Amino acid sequence: MFARQKFATTLAIGALAVSTAVNYLIVYMPTYVVKTLNLAPSVGFIASFAAQTAVALLAPIAGMVSDRIGRTTHMIVFALLLLVSIFPAFLLLTGKPTPAIILIGVLWLGVLKSLYYGPLAALMSELFPAATRATGLGLSYNIGVTLFGGMGPAIMTWLGGFAAIGELAPGYYLTAVCILSLCALFTIRRLRLA
């Protein structure tokens, strides 16, 4: 893997980045709602539950659709929708932090995440030859989740300490990660790797 398939591993990590970052943002939402928006924890928990329910229901449908139209085409569309939705969602969350607004904003990000996530495992596995597919998929998935998901809340908290960024820290982080995933997807598409 490290000798011959570094490029495929890097692309798989890149494709995974935005999905895992949004997932961990959804998990981080109760903390964000309490510490940053000064609302009750239940608001964040309800929003997170709604978003994860959307993921469970919509991801299989997204996978089936991507089988017909192509994985990279499908994922690029939803990554672009995520990219243009992130800042408006966080401007709305921080500008009018009501329970309804938080639920709608987080649910919308969860819906887009689920539609992106549906074909992700298939795309990642197609990047590796059959002989190393399990290792390649497992390695890239675990590195990607650790870097962009597990570290996400810590990075968002750290970014939030800068006065110029403040409450919009998750928006900045997700935007950067979304651009990274789009670069990986366009490279995969251009090189016809999956």
C-alpha positions in Angstrom: 0.0 0.0 0.0 2.6 2.5 1.0 5.0 1.6 -1.8 2.6 1.4 -4.7 -0.7 3.0 -3.8 0.0 6.2 -2.0 -1.9 8.2 -4.6 -5.0 6.1 -4.5 -4.9 6.2 -0.7 -4.6 10.0 -0.7 -7.5 10.4 -3.1 -9.7 8.1 -1.0 -8.8 10.1 2.1 -9.6 13.3 0.2 -13.0 12.0 -1.0 -13.9 10.9 2.5 -12.8 14.2 4.2 -16.0 16.3 3.8 -18.3 13.4 4.7 -16.6 12.7 7.9 -16.1 16.4 8.8 -19.9 17.0 8.4 -20.6 13.8 10.4 -18.4 15.0 13.3 -19.9 18.5 13.1 -23.3 16.9 13.6 -21.9 15.0 16.6 -20.3 18.3 17.8 -23.6 20.3 17.4 -24.8 19.9 21.0 -21.6 21.3 22.3 -21.6 24.1 19.7 -25.3 25.0 20.6 -24.5 25.2 24.3 -21.0 26.8 24.3 -21.3 29.1 21.3 -25.0 29.8 20.8 -26.0 29.7 24.5 -29.0 27.4 24.0 -30.3 24.3 25.8 -28.4 21.1 25.0 -31.7 19.4 23.9 -31.7 21.7 20.8 -28.4 20.4 19.6 -29.3 16.8 20.4 -32.6 17.0 18.5 -30.9 18.6 15.5 -28.2 15.9 15.6 -30.7 13.1 15.8 -32.7 14.5 12.9 -29.6 14.8 10.7 -28.4 11.3 11.5 -31.9 9.9 10.8 -31.6 11.6 7.4 -28.3 9.9 6.8 -29.7 6.5 7.7 -32.7 6.9 5.4 -31.1 8.7 2.4 -27.7 7.1 2.0 -28.9 3.9 0.5 -31.0 5.8 -2.0 -28.0 8.0 -2.9 -26.0 4.8 -3.5 -28.6 3.4 -5.9 -28.8 6.7 -7.8 -25.0 6.9 -8.1 -25.0 3.4 -9.6 -27.0 4.8 -12.5 -25.4 8.3 -13.0 -21.8 7.6 -11.9 -20.3 8.0 -8.5 -18.1 11.0 -9.1 -20.8 12.9 -10.9 -23.2 12.3 -8.1 -20.7 13.1 -5.4 -19.4 16.3 -7.1 -23.0 17.6 -7.3 -23.6 17.2 -3.6 -20.1 18.4 -2.6 -20.8 21.6 -4.6 -24.2 21.9 -2.9 -22.5 21.5 0.5 -19.9 24.1 -0.5 -22.5 26.7 -1.3 -24.7 25.8 1.7 -22.1 25.8 4.5 -21.7 29.5 5.0 -25.3 30.5 4.6 -26.2 27.8 7.1 -23.8 29.0 9.7 -24.7 32.7 9.1 -28.3 31.7 9.7 -27.4 29.6 12.8 -25.3 32.4 14.4 -27.6 35.2 13.2 -30.9 33.8 14.4 -30.1 30.9 16.8 -33.6 29.6 17.5 -34.4 25.9 17.9 -36.2 25.8 14.6 -33.4 27.5 12.6 -30.8 25.1 14.2 -32.9 22.1 13.4 -33.4 23.2 9.8 -29.8 24.1 9.2 -28.3 21.0 10.7 -30.9 18.8 9.0 -30.1 20.4 5.7 -26.4 19.7 6.2 -27.3 16.1 7.2 -29.4 15.6 4.1 -26.5 16.8 1.9 -24.0 14.7 3.8 -26.2 11.6 3.4 -26.6 12.1 -0.4 -22.8 12.5 -0.7 -22.0 9.6 1.6 -24.2 7.0 -0.1 -21.8 6.1 -2.9 -18.6 6.9 -0.9 -17.6 3.4 0.1 -18.1 2.1 -3.4 -16.0 4.9 -4.9 -13.2 4.4 -2.3 -13.1 0.6 -2.9 -13.0 1.1 -6.7 -9.7 3.1 -6.3 -7.8 0.0 -5.2 -7.2 -3.3 -7.1 -8.9 -6.4 -5.7 -5.7 -7.7 -4.1 -5.3 -4.7 -1.8 -8.9 -3.4 -1.7 -9.7 -4.2 1.9 -6.4 -2.8 3.2 -6.6 0.3 1.0 -10.2 1.0 2.0 -9.6 0.3 5.7 -6.4 2.4 5.8 -7.7 5.4 3.9 -11.0 5.3 5.8 -9.3 5.3 9.2 -6.7 7.9 8.4 -9.4 10.2 6.9 -11.8 9.8 9.8 -9.0 10.5 12.3 -7.7 13.6 10.5 -10.9 15.2 9.3 -13.5 13.8 11.7 -11.9 13.1 15.0 -9.8 16.2 14.9 -12.7 18.3 13.5 -14.2 19.4 16.8 -10.8 20.3 18.2 -9.9 22.3 15.1 -13.3 24.1 15.1 -12.8 25.0 18.8 -9.3 26.3 18.1 -10.5 28.3 15.1 -13.3 29.7 17.2 -10.7 31.3 19.5 -9.7 33.8 16.7 -11.8 37.0 16.9 -12.1 37.3 13.1 -13.6 33.8 12.9 -15.5 33.3 16.2 -18.9 31.6 15.8 -18.3 30.8 12.1 -15.4 28.5 12.8 -17.3 25.4 11.7 -18.2 27.1 8.5 -14.5 27.9 7.7 -13.4 24.4 8.6 -16.1 22.7 6.5 -15.5 25.0 3.5 -11.8 24.1 3.5 -12.5 20.4 3.8 -15.2 20.5 1.1 -12.7 22.1 -1.3 -10.2 19.3 -0.5 -12.9 16.7 -1.3 -13.8 18.4 -4.5 -10.2 18.4 -5.6 -10.0 14.7 -4.9 -13.2 14.0 -6.8 -12.2 16.0 -9.8 -8.9 14.2 -9.9 -10.6 10.8 -9.7 -12.9 11.8 -12.5 -10.2 13.3 -14.7 -8.0 10.2 -14.3 -11.0 7.8 -14.6 -9.9 6.0 -11.5 -13.3 5.0 -10.3 
